[in-house]
């Protein structure tokens, strides 16, 4: 059990805003093994969103190597990067980001359709995933008729349906009340228990506490990599 | 994702914002309906003109003398022997005064030779046409054109009554039903013999009417007639020519050219409205791409390629445009049907017009949809997701 699904080596990411170069990530190296549940924790402006974009293959580093599922991002063109995202990454966003005018089941089926899965098969798998997450009764509801917690469960189903190497969740509880948030975190725990790799980005320590490993990031650098289970004392 | 699915996405989107889609299509709807109406009306009217020209006889040629003594009976006899000529007749023309029961009218006097009826095929509304037999040629009988009859107040009951032409009594034996078509002025037709006793000198004639064996023979006959006139009369075809040679086929060609040019011109103007409609679509698509930047970001994140995003937006633009074209086509066909009813010409659907309307609107959709669609496809996922 030492297969690396994420391998970042001396990653630097700078942004040019006008004439000013902003360093979002200064020099970050860290690895995620298959089956891990990692929380990336840091205050806003720490660089964690940049890190998420890099791990999620949405962005490329200014220097250093980002290797996701064995592929070095810097060698890939836009099409190959899209394919890598499609196969290896499942995104869960803070604001759920369900597609408009689209039912729950069609939202979940969409990533499969982009992969070229036949519509009937895609819909069947989407319905199955939604049913597992307790939304079997609401397959044909669009986002306007779903609560925040339900929308986030649809989003999680959409992230899981392609059976990705990594589920990447960006503040998944940020827009939810605490009960719904807790329910969502329980889903992640269960998913991890089934062997899925989960990378969670959050600024909330008690959300991060659910993960088995916490990578603290501040000012573009990894401050602490904490593998011990969090206890009440260290909280 | 297959083309069919992308098409369904585009359809859903258009259907979801019906009012906006309808307004976006409006320019194309107006443009296409205008083009369809104008082309259809143009074709209908042209058909109508051609039909009435054909009534007059597309295989006919007339030679008109601009001087009183330019043409003689002998010329008619000579022309009759030209290869390809099937019939000839002649007219002597003048202006005169006619009166009937106190009504006076200025009329054209036309003295026609036997054989005129077979070539000119006048439609007799009531009564009969002038006599053909030799014995009756000197009788003073007249046939009135519809306008002459109404100017003089000659009705159906007045057939057989006498009118006075330049003071001489003529018996009205027929009235023409020639309100349609050309040459519907106030004409009084009589036999050539009667005309010569009244106003014209023998053996001169004003017009020689020639009928060719068929339409294809017209050009050859015309050039033979021309060379006959050149040899025997020193005819030169210029602005001061003493003869005017005229054929219906040439007139028909001229009419076709005019209506063709006219409809091309009108179509060009209507084409401008299609371009304006296309710009309207482009504008809304650019707004749409901006509004849906987050959605594009999410789609890219969950596996949509640049090409799939581009296709989705391009299809939306093309669908809007083609739908507008279809609605415009229906409106155009309905309105040209109505106009055909009003104008009294035949309504017909030209498949070329239908293809043009739909093809052009699809073309407009592609041309004006490409830029917004490319903009959508080129959006960087990170930027798109961050877009507020």
Boltz contact constraints between the chains, C-beta under 6 A:
constraints:
  - contact:
      token1: [A, 53]
      token2: [B, 382]
      max_distance: 6.0
  - contact:
      token1: [A, 58]
      token2: [B, 381]
      max_distance: 6.0
  - contact:
      token1: [A, 58]
      token2: [B, 382]
      max_distance: 6.0
  - contact:
      token1: [A, 59]
      token2: [B, 382]
      max_distance: 6.0
  - contact:
      token1: [A, 79]
      token2: [B, 305]
      max_distance: 6.0
  - contact:
      token1: [A, 82]
      token2: [B, 305]
      max_distance: 6.0
  - contact:
      token1: [A, 85]
      token2: [B, 303]
      max_distance: 6.0
  - contact:
      token1: [A, 86]
      token2: [B, 303]
      max_distance: 6.0
  - contact:
      token1: [A, 91]
      token2: [B, 301]
      max_distance: 6.0
  - contact:
      token1: [A, 97]
      token2: [B, 298]
      max_distance: 6.0
  - contact:
      token1: [A, 101]
      token2: [B, 12]
      max_distance: 6.0
  - contact:
      token1: [A, 101]
      token2: [B, 16]
      max_distance: 6.0
  - contact:
      token1: [A, 111]
      token2: [B, 302]
      max_distance: 6.0
  - contact:
      token1: [A, 111]
      token2: [B, 303]
      max_distance: 6.0
  - contact:
      token1: [A, 113]
      token2: [B, 1]
      max_distance: 6.0
  - contact:
      token1: [A, 113]
      token2: [B, 5]
      max_distance: 6.0
  - contact:
      token1: [A, 114]
      token2: [B, 1]
      max_distance: 6.0
  - contact:
      token1: [A, 114]
      token2: [B, 303]
      max_distance: 6.0
  - contact:
      token1: [A, 114]
      token2: [B, 304]
      max_distance: 6.0
